[in-house]
Amino acid sequence: MRIAIIGCGQLSRMLALAGIPAGVEFSFIHDDRQQNRDCVEGLGLIEFAPLKKEVNGKLAYDAEEIKALYNALGQPDCVTVEKEQVDLELVQALAPLCAIYPSVAAIEACQHRGKEKALLTRLDIPTSDYFYNSSAVEAIKTLGLPAMVKSCTEGYDGKNQWLLKSEADAVEFDALNIDDYIIEAFVNFDKEVSQISVRAKDGQIKHYPLTDNVHVKGMLTQSLAPAQNMTESQVSTAQAYMEKLLNEVDYVGVMAMECFVIGDKLKINELAPRVHNSGHWTQSGSATCQFENHIRALANFSLGCTAQISVAGMLNLVGVERPAFERIAENAKLHWYNKTVKPNRKLGHINFVANDHQTVSEQMNKFS
């Protein structure tokens, strides 16, 4: 079994490290959007994606170059992605040669906020009210203030987002002449949780426990699982929303769903068609981590148990040098990505496990 992954970042690295013990082989497509290759050096073949050429007056991939790429990658059984912001045309060009998991339709829906919102609305899954490519001045007449503007693509970790606090902010945004965005009603939420789930080729679905998430300036800094003070109704509702989504797009692999908690209700913030930062705690706190279950789904192995074996937390290491091992507690494990240190860059994470939430939370806060 060989799996090719589009991308060479830390998620690709952790997918490979989870699959290699099961005898799965990996190769990686190094696309133009991701220059760093340190994460996957030594784990598999790295190839640059072919360049688009003019074909019949349009930019497209040459079929022979795509076939050459497929052969260079070792003729993988399937292709997956480590992030939603991949070149959809490249994925579509590879589709006649091997399976694409998750499906092209799932990647397309989740890589564009407008299409993602439309999917949620069509499935009657609650999300914030929004306008697509509307004048901000006109949109806030309905949505009110404050309101959030988000780029439909290339927006993650708080990037390409604008908070409108006043009509003057809306006027200023309209003057930027930005293309392809949504304007959302601001959500006053109690906290944010994520649901990580996996679906096999035969339709079997397994869920991980809901996870509490803490963000600073739009970037995830900590996750703690299982989420605290969630009712059985909220847990079952999150799982029902996820199952509706996974089945709708005939999904294969792991998906993440970020949710706002508002009283006893849930409102979906965004989706990720891949393994997710808020699921890293599963490496230490679950019987089968999200990375292994993604590989199991793609390889058509039976899905692993998603039961939680201890309270677990994940602390992101952002813009810092690799910590000394003497600082790592005996109940913690360091995952370093081998990336060049830069400010505001996710460079690794530490997973903590303990018998109670307080211990894990205190250790994460003390370390950070």
Buried (B, 14 or more C-beta within 10 A) or exposed (E): BBBBBBBBBBBBBBBBBBBBEEEBBBBBBBBEEBEBBBBBEEBBBBBEBBEBEEEEEEEBBBEEBBBEBBEBBBEBBBBBBBBBBBBBEBBBBBBEBBBBBBBBBBBBBBBBBBBBBBBBEEEEBBBBBBBBEBBBBEBBEEBEBBBBBBBBBEBBBBEBBBEBEEEEBBEEBBEEEBEEBBBBBBBEBEBBBBBBBBBBBEEEBBBBBBBBBBEEEEBBBBBBBBBEEBEEEBBEBBBEBBBEBBEBBEBBBBBBBBBBBBEEBBBBBBBBBBBBBBBBBBBBBBEBBBBBBBBBBBBBBEBBEBEBEBBBBBBBBBEEEEBEEEEBEEBBBBBBBBBEEEEEBBBBBBBBBBEEBEBBBBBBEEBB
